[in-house]
Amino acid sequence: MGTVTRFDAVAEHERTRAALRAVILRLVQLLRDVPDLEAASGVPVWTVGDVGAHLAGVHFAYSAGFTDEAVEWDALLPAGGGSFGERIAAVNATSIGLFGGEERTRIGEFIAERSEMFLRVTEGLPPDTPVDAPWLGLKPSLTLAAATGLMLSESLVHGLDIARGAGLPWPIGPDEASLVLGQSMPTMMPLGLDAEKARGVSLAFDLVIKGGPRLAVVVENGAATVTRDAPPRAYDCRITAEPVAFLLVSFRRMPVWKAITYGRMRAGGRKPWLAMRLGELIGSP
């Protein structure tokens, strides 16, 4: 069943903070180099400028939780709370309207300011510090480690969307991808579960990311749990993947067939054919 490798939560959180700071510097330069903010991006129906505005909203939302800024989330979210997908759609629609016209030329600077604010006010806080994220509908709140990982994932994936639309390079390193998968996936994968499809399902996946992390993904009758350093157990299917490939497949930026064809993902275990079920049950945010 493999060896369980323990990770240092504090050290990994610090590496995630350092990665976020480095990626933001690249992101700001990317936005400066974009020749046309109205060009189509890697996100259907969004322009490059829309993606940048969305990222500005992401960094504003996370940093606002540590300041005195009041955000009327009830006015932005669907009445009655809505499903996870409905909440995300509502916030996304609001975020792309935050900047318009000439204001979009300074999106990069705004993102830099807000991300630096987030890193400054959270410096030295434990990774398990609670962070409010009402747009996710989480009870209890996110941990600081998960929030930092989510900011890194948004910056990496949407940086790729901007670069694809602008025809510019945007490399994603395996260490960056591994940090995203370890810090944010245990929180986000259960939220992305399609409860209707998962009703009556009982499956356990051993998700092995080359270089780490290793995640136990268990779907049981309409709910999912994702655990790092899980005790040894029997799994239905083992999925082994390179970190960048799994990140891009998870966010629908790379088709799974391509990752498999190039040897960047493979299935094994007792029932390897069940690997495709994971993507069917758990969607991207």
Residue, then its C-alpha position, 0 to 999 in steps of 0.5 A: m500500500g506504500t509508505v506514508t510520508r509525513f509533511d511539515a505543515v509550517a515549512e510547507h506553508e512558508r514555501t507556499r507563501a514564498a511561491l505566491r510572492a514569486v508568482i505574483l511578480r511574474l503575473v504583474q510582468l505578464l499583465r504589463d506585456v499583454p498587447d490586447l486586454e480585449a483578446a480572447s483568453g483561455v476561459p470561454v467568454w472571458t477576455v484577457g482583461d476579464v481574467g485579470a479583473h477576476l484575479a484582482g477580485v480574488h486577491f481583494a477578497y482574501s486580503a479583505g478578511f484581514t483588514d477593516e474593509a467591509v464586504e456585503w457578501d450577502a448582497l453578492l451571493p445568491a439568495g438562500g446561499g445557493s449551491f457551491g457552483e452558483r456561489i462561485a458563478a455569482v462572485n465571478a460575475t461580480s469580479i470581472g466588473l471591478f475594473g473597466g476601461e482604462e482601469r484595467t491597465r493597472i490591474g497588475e499593480f492592484i493585484a501586487e498591492r493586495s497580495e503583498m497586503f495579504l502576505r504582510v498581515t498573515e506573516g507569522l500566523p499559524p497555518d491553521t489560522p481560520v480565514d473567512a471565505p463566505w463565497l465558498g459557503l464554508k463552515p468552518s472557515l478555511t485555514l490560512a494554509a488552504a487560503t494561501g494555496l488557493m491564491l497560488s492556484e488562482s494566480l498560476v491557472h489564470g496566469l496561464d489563461i492570460a498567457r494563452g490569450a496573449g500568446l505569451p509564455w507562462p511556465i508552471g513549475p512542479d514545485e509550485a503545482s505540488l504546493v497547490l495540490g497539497q495545500s488547497m486540494p484537501t479543501m476544494m475537492p470535497l466542495g467540487l463533488d457532484a453530490e447527485k452523481a456521488r449518491g450511493v457511490s463508495l470509492a477510495f482513490d490513492l492519489v500519488i503526486k510525484g514528489g508529493p503530496r499523497l492524498a486519500v480521496v474517499v467518496e462515500n454516499g454523496a460526500a467526499t473526504v481528502t486526507r493527507d498522510a492517511p493511514p494504510r488502507a485498501y484502495d479501489c484505484r491508484i492514480t499516479a501523476e506529475p504535479v503540473a499535469f494533475l493541476l491542469v487536468s483538475f482545472r480543465r486546462m489539459p485534457v486527461w487523454k493528453a496527460i495519459t498519452y504523454g505518460r504524465m498520468r497513469a492508473g493502477g491498483r485493483k480497479p484502474w479503470l475507475a480512474m476516470r470516475l474521479g473527474e466525473l465525480i469531482g469538478s473544477p471550481 
